Amino acid sequence: MGMFSKDIKTMDDLFVHTLRDIYYAENQITKALPKMIDKATDQQLKQGFEQHLRETEGHIRNLDEVFRLMDMQPSGVDCPAIDGIIEEANEVAGEVDDKNVLDAALIAAAQAVEHYEITRYGTLITWAEQLGYDDCAEIMKQNLADEKATDEKLSELAESRINMLASE
């Protein structure tokens, strides 16, 4: 089902489609993060990715709860955007030999993922509140807070050390 599919007729349909999009994305991210953990050479970056993997698993559980509250089975819908972001990250990381540059590339890739998630959760929260799904919005606010915190940690790590080491 494409974003402007004939199956999306109402705001509820659009909300559910986007919920399935982020559900798919979170599941894809749990598959991509172990590869990023393996490639990262900076210990603090590696630990940050490990922590985010645990958080992402929690985000999926939170989304399972949102589906339950809506009396729906959790399911995803293909998300070409997250697939493309992950594919690009794999390609870039596969081409970098310098370990410091590789860590900088991994941070940039992770932040692209974070920014995608932040936009999706922000939209879903707004729509949930407008549609009267306040309990669902509260659950997704937890995920959004985690995504923003991860993005800030990645920026801090990049700006305090990783980018400097990569540019030497």
C-alpha positions, -999 to +999 in steps of 0.1 A: +000+000+000+016+033-011+014+065+009-014+078-013-031+045-018-068+042-026-070+024+008-064+056+027-097+074+027-100+089+062-077+104+088-080+072+108-068+052+078-038+076+074-030+073+111-031+035+110-010+034+078+016+057+094+015+036+126+023+005+105+050+024+088+068+032+120+062-003+133+080-017+102+107+009+106+114+000+142+116-037+133+141-029+105+162-008+128+165-038+153+180-057+124+203-029+113+217-019+147+236-051+154+256-045+122+263-010+133+274-022+167+298-046+150+312-019+127+316+008+153+352+011+167+347+038+193+336+021+225+312+048+236+296+047+202+293+010+203+277+012+238+253+039+226+242+017+197+237-012+222+216+010+244+195+022+215+189-014+204+174-021+238+153+011+235+141+002+200+130-032+213+110-013+240+096+010+213+082-020+195+066-032+227+051+003+231+038+001+196+023-033+203+004-017+231-008+011+208-022-016+184-037-034+214-055-002+225-068+002+190-080-035+190-057-043+161-030-069+154+004-053+152+016-053+117+040-033+095+037-019+060+068-016+037+086+017+043+108+026+014+122+056+033+137+036+062+148+009+038+167+035+018+182+052+048+195+018+061+207+008+026+226+040+022+242+035+057+253+000+047+268+013+015+287+042+030+300+021+059+311-006+036+333+019+016+352+035+046+385+021+056+396+047+082+380+036+116+375+072+127+358+082+095+338+050+097+325+060+132+316+095+119+297+079+090+279+055+114+268+085+135+255+103+105+236+073+094+222+067+128+211+104+130+193+100+096+173+071+112+166+091+143+153+121+124+130+099+104+116+084+136+113+118+152+092+131+123+070+100+123+064+100+160+057+137+161+031+133+133+015+103+149+012+120+183-005+150+168-029+129+148-036+106+178-045+136+199-067+150+171-085+116+167-090+112+204-064+084+209-049+102+239-037+070+255-019+060+223-004+095+221+010+092+256+027+059+248+043+073+216+055+103+235+078+080+254+092+067+221+097+102+208+115+113+239+139+084+235+145+092+198+153+129+206+176+119+235+195+094+212+199+121+186+213+145+212+237+119+225+249+112+189+254+149+183+274+152+215+296+123+207+302+135+171+309+171+181+331+163+211+354+137+196+344+115+167+343+142+140+375+157+152+393+124+151+379+117+116+392+149+102+428+144+114 
